[in-house]
């Protein structure tokens, strides 16, 4: 091996390590913004042995700290203070997954998106399933519980969400199983525990993550 070849290999490895380090610090991620009409029929799901889903609301918040690790507490306190509802799944008493839904315009700190909602709209976020339970249908169960409640309440006509374009599992769950459809695309700058919406990346330039909401009655945060 010549000195030139060895040097080129060293430079390539250094560049690869730097690229990996940069991705850990920040990354521009393409995102699909999706929506679903609340009154659509829900799919029939197979029951999960030992599973229970608890609804957590600002007026009925008791017990959620007993289920969640302390690392979740601060975020949940913020969700409840805003008036949001959560759905916590347990299997045999152990926390397995969650999802949250909001009815108010706000900035989502994780994605960095400014969510603009009309009074008859909702926004679902913070879906998470713990690794040991990801093949049991927990994600589908919490999504179904959230959609079922919105349908019964009859105060929301549509619900929005977002999913990374490359997240095949979540794309399949939300689009194929639950019938969400794409309403916008946008890019977010992903930082550790923080996100930022890339200016001008929202297409079309109206919708739940744009300055002009998807519907004329959307309220700016």
N, C-alpha and C positions, 0 to 999 in steps of 0.2 A: 504494500500500500504506500502510495506516495504521500509526501508531506501535505501536498495540496488537497488530496482526497481526504486525508485524516482531518485537516482543518475544516473542510466543507462539512464533514460529518459532525464535527463538534459544533459548528455554527447551527446546523439543522436541529440537533438535539437541544441546544440552548433555546432556539426559537420555539420549539415544541413545548419546552418547560415553561417558557414565558407565556405562551398562549394558554396553557392550562391554568397557570396562576392568574392570568387576567380574567378567564372565565369564572374562576372562583370569586373574584372581587366584583366583577360586573359583566353583564351580558345583555345584548339587545335581543329580545325575544318576540317573534311574531305571534299575535294572539287573535283568535276568532271570538267575536262578541255574538252571543246566541240568544234566542228568545223562544218562548213557548206560550201558547194560549192556555190559560189556567183551566178552562172548562173542558179540555180534551180528556178523553178516556185514558185512565192509567193502565199500564201493562200489569198482567198477573204475575206475581213473583212467588217463587218457592220459599216457604218459611225457613229460617235459619235456626237450627236447634240451639236452645239456650239464649237466644237473642232477645233483647228488650230495648225499646227506643223511648227515651225520656224527653219530653218537651220542656224547654227552659225558657221562661219569659220574664220580663221585668216585674210582673205582678206575682209570678210563681217561680222564684229563683232558687228555692231551697234545695239543698242536696247536691248541687253540681260540683262543688269543691271536693266532695267525697269521691267523685268519679274521675276527675281530671288531675293530671300531674300539676304541680305548682307552677311549672313553666307556662301553663295555659291561663292562669288565673287573671293576670293583668289584662290580657287581650279580651277575655270574656267579660270582665267588669266594664270595659269600654263598649263592647257590643250591647250589653244590657242597658247601660246609661243612655245609649242612642235610641233605645226602644226596640232593638232587634230580638228575634226569636231564634232559639237554637234547638237542634235535635241531636241528642247524644245517644249513641248505640253502645250497648254493653253485651258481652257474651259471657254467660255464667258469672255475672257481676263485675267483669273486667272491662274497662274502657276499650272500645274497638274502633269507633269512628264518630264523625260529627259532620254537620252542615249548618249554616246560618242563613237567615233571610232578613232583609231590611226593607222597610217601606218608605224610607226618607232619603233624599239626595244627600250625598256625602262624598268625601274622598276616601277611597280604599287604600290604607297605608301599604298593604302588601304589594298590590299591583301598581299603585300610584294613579289609578284611574279616578277621575271625577265622575261619579255616577249621578245622572240626572233622571229623576223619576217623576212621572205624573202621579196624581193621587190614586189612580187605579192601576199602578204598576208596582212590581216588587223586584228585588235584586237578591240573588242567592250567591253565597260566597263561602270561603274557608272550608271547603269540603276536604276532609282528611280521613284516611283509614290507616290504622296502625299496621305495620308490615305483616305480622302473623295472620291477619284476618283479611288480606286483600283478595283472596280467591274464594271467599265465602258468600259474596253478594252483599256485603255491608254497605258499600257505596250506593247500590241500587235501593237498599232498604231505607237509608236516610233521605235520599232524594224523593222516594215515593211518599214517605211520611210528610215531608215538607210540602210537596205538591198537593197531597190530599187535604191538608189543613187549609191551604190557600183556596182550594176549590170549595171547601165547606164554608169558609168565611164569606165568600161571595163579594169581597171588596176589591179584589185585584183581578184584572182581565188578562194580564200577561206578566211573565216573570223573565228577567234577564239573567245572564251569567256570562262567564268568559272561561276560555280554556286555551292553553298553549296549542298552537297549530301542530306541534310535533308530539303531543301527548295522545297517542293512539287509543289508550285504554279509556280515558275520559271522553275523548271524541266519540268513540263507539257507544259508550254508556249513554251520554246525553243526546246524541243525535239519533242513533238507531233504536235504542231501547225506549227512550222517553220522547223522541220526536222534536227536540230542539232544532231550530233552523238558524242559519247565519244571518245576521242583520248588519254587521260591520266587521272590518278588520282594523287592527291597531297594533302598534309596537310599544313594548314597555322596556325600560332599562331596569334590569334585575340586579339589585344590590343585596348583600346579606341583611335579612330582616327588613328590607325596605325596597320600594319600587318607585318608578317614575315614568309617567306617560311621555313618550317621545313626541314633542310638538309637531303638529302637522301630519302625523302618521295615521290619523283616523280617516277611514274611507268606508262609505261616503262621509262627508263632513257634517252630517247630522245623525243623531242617534244617542243612545244612553251614555256614551263616553265622549260626546262632543259638546261644544258650547251651545248648540241648538239641539234640544232633545228630539228623540225620534218622533214624538207627538207634540203638538203645539202647546199642550198644557204642562209639559215637563218643567219642573221647578229647578232653577239653578241653585247649587249649594252655596 
